[in-house]
Amino acid sequence: MATVLSTKKLALNQKELLLNSGIGLVEYDAISIIFHALNFKTKKIENAIFTSKNALKSICKEEIAIENCFCVGEKTSAFARSCGMNVKESANNAKELALKITEQHSNKEFHFFSGNKRRDELPEILKENNINYKETQVYKTELNTKRFHSDFDGILFFSPSGVQSFTVDNILNTSAFCIGETTANEALKHTENVIVASKPSIENVITKVVSKFKNEKNTSGYDQK
């Protein structure tokens, strides 16, 4: 039986997708999220940019009224809507969202809520195109390093920070299943065996895992044990 390591603790229904397919699972949280204490003088923002669900969670706790959201990822967009926010634009990655903003909303002012490990593509594109924006760091990502003494048939990664955390004490010498291209690019620093989800969601990462090991089982003609 194939066994994989998830660098994020999964929800019960997500675990069942793997276990019901005959795939063993070990899981841990490779990173920790620490929210900053915020003290906003304004309680209303017209256009807010969120490239992660964690940034959005931080603002929702502050009860700041957001008129329009510009989000990266389906989960972030869905969470924004569940908080009663209007999602004006969404994209699969930060670069794609930045290009949408520059092409369709260049006359607007924005507030970008970010973490300490955010990538540079979005702010650089906004600066290059003279988009008026302000940035506030609302959370910090810390690495939870852990050494594993077992071998796995695959590792599930959901952020570049997760890759960085795992590779502090471990060698990435197996299949790396990644939620998106930025995570994949980090994994490629350690292995060429990288598989990227068709869409950036946990479920799509799991689908890639199930597909790979199901195909290997069918090809070999026997269950791996």
C-alpha positions as a printed Julia matrix, in Angstrom:
225×3 Matrix{Float64}:
   0.0    0.0     0.0
   1.29   3.45   -0.91
   1.66   5.89    1.99
   1.85   9.67    1.65
   2.75  12.5     4.01
   0.57  15.61    4.1
   2.3   18.79    5.29
  -1.08  20.07    6.43
  -3.62  18.34    8.68
  -6.58  17.46    6.51
 -10.32  17.63    7.15
 -12.08  14.3     7.71
 -13.68  14.25    4.24
 -10.29  14.98    2.67
  -8.63  12.14    4.59
 -11.36   9.76    3.45
 -10.61  10.53   -0.2
  -7.16   9.02    0.36
  -8.02   6.23    2.81
 -11.0    5.0     0.75
  -8.62   4.69   -2.2
  -6.32   2.41   -0.22
  -3.64   5.04    0.35
  -2.03   5.35    3.77
  -1.76   8.82    5.3
   0.59  10.51    7.77
  -0.06  14.18    8.46
   1.32  17.14   10.37
   1.28  20.94   10.14
   4.56  22.04    8.56
   3.82  25.7     9.28
   2.08  27.79   11.93
   0.12  30.97   11.28
   0.37  33.78   13.86
  -2.06  36.67   13.43
  -0.87  40.17   14.28
  -2.79  42.44   16.6
  -4.23  45.16   14.38
  -5.42  48.63   15.21
  -7.11  50.13   12.17
  -8.39  53.67   12.46
 -10.68  53.12    9.49
 -13.41  50.49    9.61
 -14.24  50.63    5.92
 -12.07  49.77    2.9
 -13.28  50.11   -0.66
 -10.96  47.67   -2.48
  -9.01  44.97   -0.63
  -6.55  42.45   -2.06
  -6.15  39.02   -0.44
  -3.66  36.49   -1.82
  -4.33  34.03    1.02
  -7.22  32.86    3.14
  -5.19  33.58    6.28
  -5.02  37.3     5.47
  -8.77  37.32    4.97
  -9.35  35.54    8.3
  -7.34  38.24   10.06
  -9.47  41.03    8.62
 -12.74  39.23    9.3
 -11.8   39.1    12.99
 -11.32  42.87   12.96
 -14.84  43.5    11.66
 -13.62  45.85    8.95
 -16.17  46.54    6.23
 -14.78  45.59    2.8
 -16.71  46.88   -0.22
 -14.88  44.89   -2.93
 -12.55  41.89   -2.62
  -9.84  40.89   -5.08
  -8.81  37.32   -4.21
  -6.37  34.58   -5.15
  -7.82  31.07   -5.04
 -11.28  29.53   -4.97
 -11.13  28.86   -1.22
 -10.24  32.47   -0.44
 -13.03  33.74   -2.68
 -15.55  31.34   -1.15
 -14.53  32.38    2.36
 -14.89  36.05    1.43
 -18.42  35.42    0.19
 -19.26  33.48    3.37
 -18.24  36.63    5.3
 -20.7   38.66    3.22
 -18.08  40.3     1.01
 -18.4   41.1    -2.67
 -15.7   39.32   -4.69
 -14.99  41.67   -7.57
 -12.17  39.64   -9.14
 -10.52  36.29   -8.47
  -7.59  34.45  -10.02
  -5.57  31.26   -9.62
  -2.38  33.08   -8.61
  -1.1   36.5    -7.55
   0.41  37.4   -10.92
  -2.86  36.69  -12.73
  -4.79  38.79  -10.22
  -2.32  41.68  -10.54
  -2.73  41.67  -14.32
  -6.54  41.74  -13.98
  -6.26  44.73  -11.67
  -3.94  46.66  -13.99
  -6.04  45.92  -17.06
  -9.52  46.49  -15.63
  -9.21  48.5   -12.38
  -6.22  50.8   -12.85
  -8.16  53.86  -11.64
  -8.94  52.35   -8.22
  -7.06  52.5    -4.92
  -6.3   49.24   -3.09
  -5.31  47.9     0.31
  -3.21  44.72    0.08
  -3.35  42.48    3.18
  -0.4   40.1     3.28
   1.78  37.74    5.31
   5.5   37.95    6.01
   6.33  35.37    3.32
   4.25  36.77    0.5
   5.78  36.7    -2.98
   6.79  39.84   -4.86
   4.92  39.43   -8.18
   1.72  41.26   -7.24
   3.22  44.39   -5.58
   5.87  44.65   -8.3
   3.27  44.58  -11.08
   1.12  47.14   -9.26
   4.13  49.45   -8.84
   5.2   49.06  -12.47
   1.72  50.1   -13.58
   1.36  52.98  -11.1
  -1.55  51.4    -9.26
  -2.23  53.23   -6.01
  -2.08  50.72   -3.13
  -1.19  50.38    0.53
   0.1   47.15    2.1
  -0.44  45.86    5.64
   1.13  42.67    6.98
  -1.55  40.92    9.04
  -0.01  37.54    9.85
   3.29  35.69   10.12
   4.19  32.21    8.88
   6.56  30.17   11.06
   8.16  26.86   10.05
   7.45  23.79   12.19
  10.46  21.64   11.32
  10.28  17.9    11.97
  12.54  14.99   11.03
  10.91  11.86    9.62
  12.61   8.46    9.8
  10.18   6.72    7.45
  10.07   6.79    3.67
   6.93   7.99    1.9
   5.63   7.37   -1.61
   4.66  11.01   -1.93
   4.59  14.32   -0.05
   1.65  16.75   -0.27
   2.62  20.43   -0.25
   0.23  23.38    0.01
   2.62  26.35    0.11
   6.27  27.2    -0.62
   6.73  27.58    3.15
   5.6   23.98    3.61
   8.33  22.82    1.22
  10.89  24.94    3.05
   9.83  23.54    6.42
   9.95  19.88    5.32
  13.34  20.17    3.63
  15.07  21.68    6.69
  15.44  18.21    8.24
  14.45  15.87    5.39
  15.5   15.03    1.84
  12.77  15.36   -0.76
  13.46  12.17   -2.76
   9.94  11.15   -3.72
   6.91  12.53   -5.59
   6.0   16.08   -4.56
   2.29  16.81   -5.04
   1.86  20.6    -5.11
  -1.2   22.84   -4.86
   0.05  25.39   -7.4
   2.92  26.63   -9.52
   4.63  28.74   -6.84
   4.71  25.75   -4.48
   5.92  23.56   -7.36
   8.75  25.97   -8.13
   9.95  25.68   -4.54
   9.75  21.88   -4.7
  11.71  21.85   -7.96
  14.72  23.16   -6.02
  14.86  19.73   -4.38
  13.39  17.23   -6.86
  12.34  16.91  -10.49
   9.46  14.61   -9.55
   6.81  17.32   -9.1
   3.09  16.91   -9.8
   0.87  20.03   -9.8
  -2.87  20.09   -9.07
  -5.1   21.04  -12.01
  -6.66  23.74   -9.79
  -5.24  25.23   -6.57
  -7.25  23.34   -3.95
  -6.53  20.61   -1.41
  -9.06  18.31   -3.08
  -7.32  18.65   -6.44
  -3.96  17.77   -4.85
  -5.57  14.64   -3.39
  -7.08  13.8    -6.8
  -3.58  13.83   -8.31
  -2.34  11.5    -5.53
  -5.18   9.03   -6.0
  -4.77   9.1    -9.78
  -1.03   8.41   -9.64
  -1.17   5.45   -7.3
  -4.29   4.0    -8.89
  -2.55   4.04  -12.26
   0.6    2.48  -10.79
  -1.45  -0.29   -9.2
  -3.26  -1.01  -12.47
   0.02  -0.99  -14.4
   1.85  -3.31  -12.01
  -1.13  -5.62  -11.61
  -0.76  -5.88   -7.86
  -1.11  -3.74   -4.79
   2.11  -2.16   -3.5
   2.99  -3.51   -0.08
